[in-house]
Amino acid sequence: MPDAFHPIRIDQFHASHDSDEDILTVAFAEGNDPDPENYLILESGEPDELGRCYFEIGDRANSGYDGFASWSLAGRQIVLHFTAACAQRFACPGLVLALPDEVEIATVTAALQQALNIDPNQPDPYTRPSISP
């Protein structure tokens, strides 16, 4: 499996909560085109038979549920690690989102943490062995 993460340079960021449906939508897109080619959409709500967090990367064909195992912040980059199944499916370990200076990191990380329901820097249960005391 390649070690290279799929990069997305963030030019557009959007987060909104639909209170009627109780769905949080977080979207990142490269470029300013209204129909971008390189993007990530996360939609989360109450868990159902498919999962809790729907994701779409660049195309509906690249979508699924609960595909991220962990994430971390490295400067102005967010590193999202796929679950083992998604890493195999996409032939890469995850995504790197490069944030522009005008995007507030705290806003982005709060929305991301809520959408994924994963604390940043939480150990990845799929690829990192647990350490017993």
Buried (B, 14 or more C-beta within 10 A) or exposed (E): EEEEBBEBBBBBBEBEBEEEEEBBBBBBBBBEEEEBEBBBBBBBBEEEEEEBBBBBBBEEEBEBBBBBBBBBBEEBBBBBBBBBEBBEEBEBBBBBBBBEEEBEEEEBBEBBBBBBEBEBEEEBEBBEEEEEE
